[in-house]
Amino acid sequence: MMDQSGSMGDPTGASGTGISKWESIKQALSTFVGDPASAGIGVGIQYFPKVIKGNFFTGDSYSCTISDYSKAEVGIAALPGVGPAIAQSIANHGPDGNTPTAAALSGAIIYAQNWAKQNPTHTVVVAFATDGEPTLCDPQDIPSIANIAKNGANGSPKVLTFVIGVGSSLGSLNAIAAGGGTGQAFVVDTNGNVVTQFGAALKAIQGKALGCQYAIPVPTNGQPVDFSKVNVQTAVGGGAPQTLPYVADEAKCDPATGGWHYDDPVAPTKILLCAQTCKTVTADTAAQVDIMLGCARVGK
């Protein structure tokens, strides 16, 4: 969910002579969706405020209607295929209007939850990029907006909110990120290289969003899952895939080597990564997790 309010047209750079925040983010996003390392990630995009075109007498206005933000201009689809549509979409937009944070965040979470319901094997998150405090639509107080993010993080399906703040008027964004279950906002210093910083924030979100809980795949031959013949492989740091050891539960996880276990060893519904493995995987933006069926399980 991308802020396209008027202040996004402000220049960057220590002396204010650099390209605008909007042009910087456009470059960073286009680079991210075109990066081969992003292949396989699903991405969609919407903008706020939504402009309601007026006429000569009334002028334009800006929507506070949540349903206007609960649809994607470009729906979530996998990279690299959706990359050109994302790049063209942002090229068609430009800075205008105020900042309806509550309506935009509510709509983004609704869209993400609906998509997650239709795609239950995927982890879906909101990346909320903005350059300032709420200035349009109620509520505008930060505790109420943080509570919107919290409801998403506690909802079913669960949707975390990652926040990217671009600029200096950003004092309340950490509260929104904390409500959304992601700790604190990524803050982009507009006195520095905004393109590089925004791109790094997207990469960091990519890694953190990978998640540590996975649905158990359904065999393509239509047979029931043999839970004793499930293995989990991870590839981190650009290395070769490694098969993780299975353990009975979190208490049996090795604090150094990690591993994985079922949510319920008798009637499993999910695969859970041990805390150490989870930490390693989510810290690596290029990490990969694969679930393999059909071979004897490695571990106890």
C-alpha positions as CSV (number, residue, x, y, z in Angstrom):
1,M,0.0,0.0,0.0
2,M,1.9,3.0,-1.4
3,D,1.5,6.6,-0.2
4,Q,1.0,9.0,-3.1
5,S,0.2,12.1,-1.1
6,G,1.4,15.4,-2.3
7,S,4.4,15.5,0.1
8,M,5.9,12.5,-1.8
9,G,6.8,15.0,-4.4
10,D,9.3,16.7,-2.1
11,P,13.0,16.4,-3.1
12,T,15.5,14.2,-1.4
13,G,19.2,14.8,-0.6
14,A,21.0,16.6,2.1
15,S,20.5,20.0,0.4
16,G,17.1,19.1,-1.1
17,T,18.5,18.9,-4.6
18,G,17.9,15.2,-5.2
19,I,15.1,13.5,-7.0
20,S,11.7,13.4,-5.3
21,K,10.7,10.8,-2.8
22,W,8.2,9.5,-5.3
23,E,10.8,9.1,-8.1
24,S,13.2,7.4,-5.6
25,I,10.6,4.9,-4.5
26,K,9.5,4.2,-8.1
27,Q,13.1,3.3,-9.0
28,A,13.5,1.1,-5.9
29,L,10.3,-0.7,-6.4
30,S,11.0,-1.3,-10.1
31,T,14.4,-2.7,-9.2
32,F,12.9,-5.0,-6.6
33,V,10.3,-6.5,-8.9
34,G,12.9,-7.0,-11.6
35,D,15.5,-8.6,-9.4
36,P,15.9,-12.3,-10.2
37,A,16.3,-12.9,-6.4
38,S,12.6,-11.8,-6.0
39,A,11.3,-14.5,-8.4
40,G,8.5,-16.6,-6.9
41,I,7.3,-13.9,-4.4
42,G,3.7,-12.7,-4.9
43,V,3.3,-8.9,-5.1
44,G,0.4,-6.6,-5.6
45,I,0.0,-2.8,-5.2
46,Q,-2.6,-0.1,-4.3
47,Y,-2.2,3.6,-3.6
48,F,-3.5,6.2,-1.2
49,P,-5.2,8.6,-1.2
50,K,-7.6,7.5,-3.9
51,V,-8.4,10.5,-6.0
52,I,-12.1,11.2,-6.8
53,K,-12.0,13.3,-9.9
54,G,-14.2,16.4,-9.7
55,N,-15.1,19.1,-12.3
56,F,-14.2,22.7,-12.9
57,F,-16.5,23.8,-10.0
58,T,-15.9,21.1,-7.4
59,G,-12.3,20.1,-7.9
60,D,-10.9,16.7,-6.9
61,S,-11.5,15.0,-3.6
62,Y,-10.0,12.1,-1.8
63,S,-11.7,8.9,-0.6
64,C,-12.2,7.9,3.0
65,T,-14.1,4.8,2.0
66,I,-12.4,1.6,3.1
67,S,-13.7,-0.4,0.2
68,D,-11.9,1.9,-2.2
69,Y,-8.6,0.7,-0.7
70,S,-9.6,-3.0,-0.3
71,K,-9.0,-3.7,-3.9
72,A,-5.6,-3.9,-5.6
73,E,-4.8,-1.9,-8.7
74,V,-2.5,-4.8,-9.5
75,G,-3.6,-8.0,-7.8
76,I,-1.1,-10.2,-6.0
77,A,0.7,-12.5,-8.4
78,A,4.1,-14.1,-8.6
79,L,7.3,-12.4,-9.8
80,P,8.8,-12.1,-12.4
81,G,5.5,-12.3,-14.3
82,V,3.7,-9.5,-12.4
83,G,6.8,-7.3,-12.4
84,P,6.0,-5.2,-15.6
85,A,2.5,-4.6,-14.4
86,I,3.7,-3.3,-11.0
87,A,6.4,-1.1,-12.7
88,Q,3.8,0.3,-15.2
89,S,1.3,0.9,-12.4
90,I,3.6,3.1,-10.3
91,A,4.7,4.9,-13.5
92,N,1.0,5.9,-14.0
93,H,0.8,7.6,-10.6
94,G,2.2,10.7,-9.0
95,P,2.0,12.7,-5.8
96,D,-1.4,14.4,-4.9
97,G,-3.5,14.9,-1.9
98,N,-3.5,14.2,1.8
99,T,-2.8,11.0,3.9
100,P,-5.9,8.8,4.8
101,T,-3.8,6.4,6.8
102,A,-6.7,4.6,8.6
103,A,-8.8,3.9,5.5
104,A,-5.8,2.8,3.5
105,L,-4.4,0.5,6.1
106,S,-7.9,-1.0,6.8
107,G,-8.4,-1.7,3.1
108,A,-4.9,-3.2,2.7
109,I,-5.5,-5.6,5.5
110,I,-8.9,-6.6,4.2
111,Y,-7.5,-7.3,0.8
112,A,-4.6,-9.3,2.2
113,Q,-6.9,-11.4,4.5
114,N,-9.3,-12.2,1.6
115,W,-6.3,-13.2,-0.6
116,A,-5.0,-15.4,2.2
117,K,-8.3,-17.1,2.6
118,Q,-8.2,-18.0,-1.1
119,N,-4.6,-19.1,-0.9
120,P,-4.2,-20.8,2.5
121,T,-0.8,-22.2,1.9
122,H,0.7,-18.7,1.5
123,T,1.9,-16.2,4.1
124,V,0.5,-12.8,3.2
125,V,1.6,-9.5,4.7
126,V,1.0,-5.8,4.2
127,A,3.9,-3.5,3.4
128,F,2.6,0.0,4.2
129,A,4.8,2.8,2.8
130,T,4.2,6.4,3.9
131,D,6.0,9.7,4.4
132,G,4.0,11.2,7.2
133,E,1.4,11.4,9.8
134,P,-2.4,10.9,9.0
135,T,-4.0,14.1,7.7
136,L,-7.3,12.8,6.3
137,C,-10.1,10.5,7.3
138,D,-11.0,9.4,10.9
139,P,-9.6,8.1,13.0
140,Q,-6.3,10.0,12.8
141,D,-5.0,9.3,16.3
142,I,-2.1,6.8,16.3
143,P,-3.4,4.4,19.0
144,S,-6.6,3.8,16.9
145,I,-4.5,3.2,13.7
146,A,-2.1,0.9,15.6
147,N,-5.2,-1.0,16.7
148,I,-6.2,-1.5,13.1
149,A,-2.8,-3.1,12.4
150,K,-3.2,-5.2,15.7
151,N,-6.5,-6.5,14.6
152,G,-4.9,-7.7,11.4
153,A,-2.1,-9.4,13.2
154,N,-4.6,-11.1,15.5
155,G,-7.1,-11.9,12.8
156,S,-7.9,-15.1,11.0
157,P,-6.0,-15.4,8.7
158,K,-3.2,-13.5,10.4
159,V,-1.8,-10.6,8.4
160,L,1.2,-8.7,9.7
161,T,1.8,-5.1,8.8
162,F,5.3,-3.9,7.9
163,V,5.8,-0.2,7.8
164,I,8.3,1.8,5.7
165,G,8.6,5.4,6.7
166,V,10.1,7.9,4.1
167,G,11.1,11.2,5.6
168,S,11.2,13.0,8.9
169,S,7.6,13.3,10.1
170,L,7.5,9.7,11.2
171,G,7.3,9.7,15.0
172,S,4.3,7.4,15.2
173,L,5.1,4.7,12.7
174,N,6.8,2.4,15.2
175,A,3.5,2.2,17.1
176,I,1.7,1.1,13.9
177,A,4.4,-1.5,13.2
178,A,4.3,-2.8,16.7
179,G,0.5,-3.1,16.5
180,G,1.0,-5.0,13.2
181,G,3.3,-7.6,14.9
182,T,6.5,-6.4,13.2
183,G,8.3,-4.6,16.0
184,Q,9.3,-1.3,14.5
185,A,9.1,0.6,11.2
186,F,11.8,0.7,8.6
187,V,12.8,4.4,8.4
188,V,14.3,5.8,5.2
189,D,16.4,8.9,5.7
190,T,15.7,11.3,2.8
191,N,19.0,13.0,3.3
192,G,20.6,9.8,2.1
193,N,20.1,7.5,-0.8
194,V,16.4,6.8,-0.7
195,V,16.5,4.3,-3.6
196,T,19.0,2.1,-1.8
197,Q,17.4,2.4,1.6
198,F,13.8,1.7,0.3
199,G,15.1,-1.3,-1.7
200,A,16.9,-2.7,1.4
201,A,13.6,-2.3,3.4
202,L,11.7,-4.4,0.8
203,K,14.4,-7.1,0.9
204,A,14.3,-7.2,4.7
205,I,10.5,-7.5,4.6
206,Q,10.9,-10.3,2.0
207,G,13.0,-12.3,4.5
208,K,11.0,-11.6,7.6
209,A,7.7,-12.5,5.8
210,L,8.9,-16.0,4.8
211,G,7.4,-17.3,8.0
212,C,8.1,-20.3,10.2
213,Q,4.8,-22.2,9.9
214,Y,3.8,-24.2,6.8
215,A,0.8,-26.1,5.7
216,I,1.5,-29.8,5.0
217,P,1.4,-30.3,1.2
218,V,-1.2,-32.6,-0.3
219,P,0.3,-35.4,-2.4
220,T,-0.3,-35.0,-6.1
221,N,-1.3,-38.7,-6.4
222,G,-4.3,-38.2,-4.2
223,Q,-3.0,-40.5,-1.5
224,P,-3.0,-39.5,2.2
225,V,0.1,-38.0,3.7
226,D,2.5,-40.4,5.4
227,F,3.6,-38.2,8.2
228,S,6.7,-40.4,8.8
229,K,7.9,-39.6,5.3
230,V,8.0,-35.8,5.4
231,N,11.3,-33.8,5.3
232,V,12.0,-30.1,5.4
233,Q,15.0,-28.6,3.5
234,T,16.3,-25.0,3.9
235,A,18.8,-23.1,1.8
236,V,20.4,-20.0,3.4
237,G,23.3,-17.8,2.7
238,G,23.5,-18.9,-0.9
239,G,24.4,-22.5,0.1
240,A,23.2,-25.9,-0.9
241,P,19.9,-27.2,0.5
242,Q,20.2,-28.9,3.9
243,T,17.7,-31.3,5.3
244,L,16.6,-30.3,8.8
245,P,16.3,-32.9,11.6
246,Y,12.8,-33.7,12.8
247,V,12.1,-33.4,16.6
248,A,9.1,-34.2,18.7
249,D,8.3,-30.7,19.8
250,E,9.9,-27.3,20.5
251,A,11.4,-28.4,23.7
252,K,13.5,-31.0,21.8
253,C,14.8,-28.4,19.4
254,D,18.6,-28.1,19.4
255,P,19.5,-24.4,20.2
256,A,22.4,-24.5,17.8
257,T,21.2,-26.6,14.9
258,G,17.5,-26.1,15.1
259,G,15.1,-28.4,13.2
260,W,11.4,-28.8,12.8
261,H,8.3,-30.4,14.3
262,Y,4.6,-30.8,13.8
263,D,2.0,-28.7,15.6
264,D,0.4,-31.9,16.8
265,P,2.5,-35.1,16.6
266,V,-0.7,-37.3,16.6
267,A,-2.8,-35.3,14.2
268,P,-0.5,-32.9,12.4
269,T,-1.9,-29.9,10.5
270,K,1.2,-27.7,10.3
271,I,5.0,-27.8,10.1
272,L,6.7,-25.5,12.6
273,L,10.4,-24.5,12.4
274,C,12.4,-24.5,15.6
275,A,13.2,-21.1,17.0
276,Q,16.9,-21.2,15.9
277,T,16.0,-22.3,12.3
278,C,13.2,-19.7,12.2
279,K,15.7,-17.0,13.2
280,T,18.2,-18.1,10.5
281,V,15.6,-18.3,7.7
282,T,13.9,-15.0,8.4
283,A,17.2,-13.2,8.6
284,D,18.1,-14.2,5.0
285,T,16.2,-12.4,2.3
286,A,17.2,-15.1,-0.2
287,A,16.3,-18.1,2.0
288,Q,14.3,-21.0,0.6
289,V,12.2,-23.6,2.5
290,D,11.1,-26.8,0.7
291,I,8.8,-29.5,2.1
292,M,9.6,-33.0,0.6
293,L,7.2,-35.9,0.7
294,G,7.8,-39.6,0.2
295,C,11.2,-40.4,1.8
296,A,11.9,-41.6,5.3
297,R,12.1,-38.7,7.7
298,V,15.4,-37.5,9.0
299,G,15.5,-37.2,12.8
300,K,14.0,-38.9,15.7
